[in-house]
Amino acid sequence: QVQLVESGGGLVQAGSSLRLSCAASGRTFGDYAMGWFRQAPGKEREFVAVIYWSGGITYYADSVKGRFTISRDYAKNTVYLQMNSLKPEDTAVYYCAADPRINLRVDRERPYKYDYWGQGTQITVSS
């Protein structure tokens, strides 16, 4: 059973930085894609970034490119999302997601293509 646990959310001012962590357990993740999505109140869940556990290929949403960086730590089985230059529009619940079979070129932005999800962590960016 795959488990994903996010941490690192909070309340920050615009322009600040935060780093989210997603601790993964339950199996080895060599063939997995690990991603981050976010959902603001009244909005659909939105793709943020994704990384292949092996190989390290990454993809980003246009809205976060140049500000957010996704990375992984093999030893800790953890995926990170470093968020810089935060804006009020980044306010949302951020979710970690994982899947062993997803075709990232085609399906990376589709939440229903990911089998495993964390419980989410709130980020609030004040102006």
HELIX and SHEET records of a PDB file:
HELIX    1   1 PRO A   88  ASP A   90  5                                   3    
HELIX    2   2 LEU A  104  ASP A  107  1                                   4    
HELIX    3   3 PRO A  111  LYS A  113  5                                   3    
SHEET    1   A 4 GLN A   3  SER A   7  0                                        
SHEET    2   A 4 LEU A  18  SER A  25 -1                                        
SHEET    3   A 4 THR A  78  MET A  83 -1                                        
SHEET    4   A 4 PHE A  68  ASP A  73 -1                                        
SHEET    1   B 6 GLY A  10  GLN A  13  0                                        
SHEET    2   B 6 THR A 121  SER A 126  1                                        
SHEET    3   B 6 ALA A  92  ASP A  99 -1                                        
SHEET    4   B 6 ALA A  33  GLN A  39 -1                                        
SHEET    5   B 6 GLU A  46  TYR A  52 -1                                        
SHEET    6   B 6 THR A  58  TYR A  60 -1                                        
SHEET    1   C 4 GLY A  10  GLN A  13  0                                        
SHEET    2   C 4 THR A 121  SER A 126  1                                        
SHEET    3   C 4 ALA A  92  ASP A  99 -1                                        
SHEET    4   C 4 TYR A 116  TRP A 117 -1                                        
END                                                                             
